[in-house]
């Protein structure tokens, strides 16, 4: 029953998002994100599947990509980039950045922002939650933009949506390296600086 409620909640969130969306067909995808955890905290990065998030891959998602960050202790969850909080639920925060890209942070124990709040990189938006299996603290992160659905109106399930959620595998800055795309199972340490020198 809990899984059914979670799935319905996820679908409702997706439908709500479509109703108030900012459509960007081809955004720049070279923005640099900071890890969504407190400065100095280390986290192991693990890719998530649509099933783990309660999403049906065949619906309105393209190039699915989402990451789980697990830490050995509780940590603040912070905004990876500047933006405006578009929506908030009990354990998730959706942030819209000025380039039309969204960051969705979820699986938090506590949310500390409200809809309409402006956040800067590193601002606290919540607190990590304790996972039920591995005794580690966690936060989940998705980065995507919304674009038009070229197949709208077709019989196929994906054709019934006005917009598609196009996922982005973000570039991060970490204590180890200024620009990096995450590798499964590696540990990364958050640092506050999110800009990079031209030679980095």
Buried (B, 14 or more C-beta within 10 A) or exposed (E): EEEEEEBEBBBEBBEBBBEEBBEBEEBEBEBBBBBBBBBEBBBBBBBBEBEEBBBBEEBBBBEBBBBBBBBEEEBBBBBBBBBBBBBBBEBBBBBBBEBBBBBBBBBBBEBBBEEEBEBEBBBEBBBBBEEEEEEBBBBBBBBBBBBEBEEEEEEEEBEBBBBBBBBBBBBBBBBEEBEBEBEEEEBBBBBEBBEEEEEE
